[in-house]
């Protein structure tokens, strides 16, 4: 990569203000009044960091002192077994927090890897705690986001414990489109930032099963696949598969 471009991608941007962010209605400051937003501007987010595809935001064992709000791009979180196999634990997109895994032990328990050129808002956890005491709405929203992560993890456990391959992939695709639609993007067209192998790791399926299920759904007229571009032709049909 060109040295000047690399330097530009890693130069932090200061004066990041939440009140003017187009993701504030789905990110940490959601629900705050104008006065509350102004009181956290310039304090909640210290800098905005850029990462290139494949770069690690943090990894297992790193000291925890920061949470990150994804501004642009896409991430995966994963852990590696002793024999080197990778287990994907989640996929995160714009407006979602990443790094919450380190709160309990003050060490990160997963790797966070950019699946696309991305930008994250850097939120020092100590400052977040101070602001949460000053602005009760911020504290309440942070607790809601943590609760949402717990519920999502329970959903993954249900997905892996009681669904067959068709149901798992259908639920995964519907979840991605719903999250994407909440951010103002298409609710029926997805560009997969992750590989089929990573999808399989997350869903507990072999890569051959993932590919075969994509082909099956296309043959059924439920979706159209072109490389990493997925067009949901019949989302109702996919939901019927999830519903059994």
URZIGI-V231548 format. One record per backbone hydrogen bond with DSSP energy under -0.5 kcal/mol. NH is the residue of the N-H (numbers start at 1). CO is the residue of the C=O. If there is no record, write none. Layout:
nh=NH co=CO
nh=NH co=CO
This chain:
nh=6 co=2
nh=7 co=3
nh=8 co=4
nh=9 co=5
nh=10 co=6
nh=10 co=7
nh=11 co=8
nh=12 co=10
nh=13 co=48
nh=14 co=12
nh=17 co=15
nh=20 co=17
nh=21 co=18
nh=24 co=21
nh=26 co=23
nh=27 co=23
nh=30 co=27
nh=32 co=29
nh=37 co=33
nh=38 co=34
nh=39 co=35
nh=40 co=36
nh=40 co=37
nh=41 co=37
nh=42 co=16
nh=43 co=40
nh=44 co=40
nh=46 co=44
nh=46 co=122
nh=47 co=122
nh=48 co=13
nh=49 co=120
nh=50 co=9
nh=51 co=118
nh=54 co=114
nh=55 co=52
nh=57 co=112
nh=58 co=112
nh=61 co=108
nh=62 co=59
nh=64 co=106
nh=65 co=63
nh=67 co=123
nh=68 co=98
nh=69 co=121
nh=70 co=68
nh=70 co=96
nh=71 co=119
nh=72 co=119
nh=75 co=92
nh=76 co=113
nh=77 co=90
nh=78 co=111
nh=79 co=87
nh=81 co=85
nh=84 co=81
nh=87 co=79
nh=88 co=86
nh=89 co=77
nh=90 co=77
nh=92 co=75
nh=94 co=73
nh=95 co=70
nh=96 co=93
nh=98 co=68
nh=102 co=99
nh=103 co=100
nh=106 co=102
nh=108 co=62
nh=111 co=78
nh=112 co=58
nh=113 co=76
nh=114 co=55
nh=115 co=74
nh=116 co=74
nh=118 co=51
nh=119 co=72
nh=120 co=49
nh=121 co=69
nh=122 co=47
nh=122 co=120
nh=123 co=67
nh=123 co=121
nh=124 co=122
nh=125 co=65
nh=126 co=65
nh=128 co=124
nh=129 co=125
nh=130 co=126
nh=131 co=127
nh=132 co=128
nh=133 co=129
nh=134 co=130
nh=135 co=131
nh=136 co=134
nh=138 co=135
nh=139 co=135
nh=140 co=136
nh=141 co=137
nh=142 co=138
nh=143 co=139
nh=144 co=140
nh=145 co=141
nh=146 co=142
nh=147 co=143
nh=148 co=144
nh=149 co=145
nh=150 co=146
nh=151 co=147
nh=152 co=148
nh=153 co=149
nh=154 co=150
nh=155 co=151
nh=156 co=152
nh=157 co=153
nh=158 co=154
nh=159 co=155
nh=160 co=156
nh=161 co=157
nh=162 co=158
nh=163 co=159
nh=168 co=164
nh=169 co=165
nh=170 co=166
nh=171 co=167
nh=172 co=168
nh=173 co=169
nh=174 co=170
nh=175 co=171
nh=176 co=172
nh=177 co=173
nh=178 co=174
nh=179 co=175
nh=180 co=176
nh=181 co=177
nh=182 co=178
nh=183 co=180
nh=184 co=181
nh=185 co=180
nh=190 co=230
nh=192 co=190
nh=192 co=228
nh=193 co=191
nh=199 co=195
nh=200 co=196
nh=201 co=197
nh=202 co=198
nh=203 co=199
nh=204 co=200
nh=205 co=200
nh=210 co=206
nh=211 co=207
nh=212 co=208
nh=213 co=209
nh=214 co=210
nh=215 co=211
nh=216 co=212
nh=217 co=213
nh=218 co=214
nh=219 co=215
nh=220 co=216
nh=221 co=218
nh=222 co=217
nh=223 co=217
nh=224 co=231
nh=226 co=229
nh=229 co=226
nh=230 co=190
nh=230 co=228
nh=231 co=224
nh=232 co=188
nh=232 co=230
nh=233 co=222
nh=233 co=231
nh=234 co=222
nh=238 co=234
nh=239 co=235
nh=240 co=236
nh=241 co=237
nh=242 co=238
nh=243 co=239
nh=244 co=241
